[in-house]
Amino acid sequence: KNLKIKKLYAVMIHNSKQLNGKRGLELFNSLSELKKMNKIKKIGVAVYTVDELKKLLKKFKFDLVSIPYSVFDERFTNSGLINRMKKMNIDIYARSIFLQGLLLMKKNERPKIFKKCEQLLNQWDHFIKKNKLSKIEYCLNFVLNNPNINKVILGFDNHIHFKNVLKSIRGSGIPLVKFNSTDTSKIIDARKWKII
């Protein structure tokens, strides 16, 4: 009523632990009931890890799933879960494609907590320079060129950032040379950055 709409496109459960708790099934069934009543179109969940998603897919039937996905983070592709979700007709929303902006920062702009990951980030800088690429264009088009990704979720600080992103969408015009790195595990989960 507050939004002055008759139907929500989707309700996405932000914390999947709510589904694993005592009232998880009750929560999902309530959302399913709202879907039957035509109040919401889709039921979704946001996940952080492959194991978390595997457990959820055994218990619940989602319409969409939001996953972290970037040039540094292909866990869900490598595990086969993206292909599995496609076969299940689940829409896949990619988020954290810039790793909270970290992948777009210059070396002197990065917070000190990433000192231990300097070698990896230097590899990234070198890769971009060597291939004469733009960081924002590469990150964005890396995700957009994956045919299994339905939508990309982005956050902006201001309208200038938004315009820069729109200008950087090239479709198939950017060479997607594969960035290979030995270990991105310390950096892909922003929830753990404080303890790097």
C-alpha positions as CSV (number, residue, x, y, z in Angstrom):
1,K,0.0,0.0,0.0
2,N,2.8,2.4,0.9
3,L,4.5,1.7,-2.5
4,K,1.1,2.2,-4.2
5,I,1.5,-1.0,-6.2
6,K,-0.7,-4.1,-6.4
7,K,2.2,-6.6,-6.8
8,L,5.9,-6.9,-5.9
9,Y,8.2,-8.2,-8.5
10,A,10.1,-10.2,-6.0
11,V,10.9,-10.7,-2.3
12,M,14.5,-11.6,-1.7
13,I,15.6,-13.1,1.6
14,H,18.7,-11.2,2.4
15,N,19.9,-13.4,5.2
16,S,19.7,-17.1,4.2
17,K,20.2,-18.1,7.9
18,Q,16.5,-17.2,8.4
19,L,15.6,-20.1,6.1
20,N,17.8,-22.5,8.0
21,G,16.4,-21.5,11.4
22,K,13.4,-23.0,13.2
23,R,10.9,-20.9,11.3
24,G,12.6,-21.2,7.9
25,L,9.9,-23.4,6.3
26,E,7.2,-21.2,7.8
27,L,8.8,-18.1,6.2
28,F,9.1,-19.8,2.8
29,N,5.6,-21.1,2.9
30,S,4.3,-17.7,3.8
31,L,6.1,-16.2,0.8
32,S,4.7,-19.0,-1.4
33,E,1.2,-18.2,-0.2
34,L,1.7,-14.5,-1.2
35,K,2.9,-15.7,-4.6
36,K,-0.3,-17.8,-5.0
37,M,-2.3,-14.8,-4.0
38,N,-0.5,-12.8,-6.8
39,K,1.0,-10.3,-4.3
40,I,4.5,-11.2,-5.3
41,K,5.8,-12.7,-8.6
42,K,9.1,-14.2,-7.5
43,I,10.8,-15.6,-4.3
44,G,14.5,-15.2,-4.0
45,V,17.5,-15.4,-1.7
46,A,20.9,-13.8,-1.5
47,V,23.8,-16.1,-0.8
48,Y,27.5,-15.7,-0.1
49,T,28.9,-19.2,-0.5
50,V,28.6,-22.3,-2.7
51,D,27.9,-24.6,0.3
52,E,25.2,-22.2,1.6
53,L,23.4,-22.4,-1.8
54,K,23.7,-26.2,-2.2
55,K,21.9,-26.7,1.2
56,L,19.2,-24.2,0.3
57,L,18.5,-25.8,-3.1
58,K,17.9,-29.1,-1.5
59,K,15.0,-27.6,0.7
60,F,13.5,-24.8,-1.3
61,K,12.4,-23.9,-4.8
62,F,13.5,-20.3,-5.6
63,D,12.7,-18.2,-8.6
64,L,15.8,-16.1,-8.3
65,V,19.1,-16.2,-6.5
66,S,21.6,-13.4,-6.0
67,I,25.2,-14.4,-5.9
68,P,28.6,-12.6,-5.7
69,Y,30.2,-12.8,-9.1
70,S,33.2,-11.0,-10.5
71,V,36.4,-11.3,-12.4
72,F,37.9,-12.3,-9.0
73,D,35.0,-14.6,-8.0
74,E,33.8,-17.5,-10.2
75,R,33.0,-19.9,-7.4
76,F,29.4,-20.5,-8.5
77,T,30.5,-21.1,-12.1
78,N,33.3,-23.4,-11.2
79,S,31.1,-25.4,-8.9
80,G,28.6,-26.1,-11.6
81,L,25.8,-24.3,-9.6
82,I,25.1,-21.7,-12.2
83,N,24.4,-24.3,-14.9
84,R,22.4,-26.3,-12.4
85,M,20.2,-23.2,-11.5
86,K,19.7,-22.5,-15.2
87,K,18.3,-26.0,-15.7
88,M,16.0,-25.3,-12.7
89,N,14.7,-22.1,-14.4
90,I,16.2,-20.0,-11.5
91,D,17.1,-16.4,-12.5
92,I,20.6,-15.5,-11.5
93,Y,21.4,-12.0,-10.2
94,A,25.1,-11.0,-10.0
95,R,26.3,-8.6,-7.3
96,S,29.6,-7.4,-5.9
97,I,31.0,-7.2,-9.5
98,F,33.4,-4.4,-8.4
99,L,34.1,-5.9,-5.0
100,Q,32.7,-2.9,-3.2
101,G,34.7,-0.7,-5.6
102,L,38.0,-2.3,-4.7
103,L,38.6,-3.5,-8.3
104,L,38.2,0.0,-9.6
105,M,40.6,1.7,-7.2
106,K,44.1,2.9,-8.0
107,K,47.0,1.4,-5.9
108,N,47.3,4.6,-3.8
109,E,43.5,4.7,-3.1
110,R,43.3,1.2,-1.5
111,P,42.8,1.0,2.2
112,K,45.7,-0.2,4.3
113,I,43.9,-3.5,5.2
114,F,44.7,-4.7,1.7
115,K,48.4,-4.5,2.2
116,K,48.6,-8.3,2.6
117,C,46.8,-8.7,-0.7
118,E,49.0,-6.3,-2.6
119,Q,50.6,-9.0,-4.8
120,L,47.1,-10.1,-6.1
121,L,45.9,-6.5,-6.6
122,N,49.2,-5.6,-8.4
123,Q,48.6,-8.6,-10.7
124,W,45.1,-7.1,-11.5
125,D,46.6,-3.7,-12.2
126,H,49.2,-5.2,-14.5
127,F,46.6,-7.3,-16.3
128,I,44.5,-4.2,-17.0
129,K,47.5,-2.2,-18.2
130,K,49.0,-4.9,-20.3
131,N,45.7,-5.5,-22.1
132,K,45.0,-1.8,-22.4
133,L,41.6,-2.1,-20.7
134,S,39.5,0.0,-18.5
135,K,38.8,-1.5,-15.0
136,I,35.2,-0.5,-15.0
137,E,34.5,-1.7,-18.5
138,Y,36.3,-5.0,-18.0
139,C,34.5,-5.8,-14.7
140,L,31.1,-4.9,-16.0
141,N,31.4,-6.6,-19.4
142,F,32.9,-9.7,-17.8
143,V,29.6,-10.2,-16.0
144,L,27.3,-9.0,-18.8
145,N,28.9,-11.4,-21.3
146,N,28.0,-14.4,-19.2
147,P,24.7,-15.6,-20.8
148,N,23.6,-17.3,-17.6
149,I,23.5,-14.0,-15.7
150,N,20.0,-12.5,-15.9
151,K,20.5,-9.2,-14.0
152,V,23.4,-7.3,-12.4
153,I,22.8,-5.5,-9.1
154,L,24.8,-2.3,-8.7
155,G,25.2,0.3,-6.0
156,F,26.1,3.9,-6.6
157,D,27.4,6.8,-4.5
158,N,26.0,9.4,-6.9
159,H,24.6,10.0,-10.4
160,I,28.1,10.5,-11.9
161,H,29.0,6.9,-10.9
162,F,25.7,5.7,-12.5
163,K,26.5,7.6,-15.7
164,N,30.1,6.1,-15.8
165,V,28.6,2.6,-15.5
166,L,26.2,3.2,-18.4
167,K,29.0,4.6,-20.6
168,S,31.1,1.5,-19.8
169,I,28.6,-1.1,-21.2
170,R,30.0,-2.3,-24.5
171,G,28.3,-5.7,-25.0
172,S,30.7,-7.7,-27.0
173,G,33.1,-4.9,-27.9
174,I,35.7,-5.5,-25.2
175,P,38.2,-8.3,-25.3
176,L,37.6,-10.6,-22.4
177,V,41.0,-12.0,-21.9
178,K,40.9,-14.3,-18.9
179,F,42.4,-12.9,-15.7
180,N,44.0,-15.8,-13.8
181,S,45.2,-15.5,-10.2
182,T,46.5,-18.0,-7.8
183,D,44.3,-17.1,-4.8
184,T,41.5,-14.6,-4.5
185,S,39.9,-16.3,-1.5
186,K,41.0,-13.6,1.0
187,I,39.4,-10.8,-0.9
188,I,36.2,-12.1,-2.4
189,D,34.1,-11.9,0.8
190,A,33.8,-8.3,2.0
191,R,32.3,-9.5,5.3
192,K,35.9,-10.8,6.1
193,W,37.9,-7.7,5.1
194,K,38.3,-6.6,8.7
195,I,40.3,-9.7,9.5
196,I,42.5,-9.8,6.3
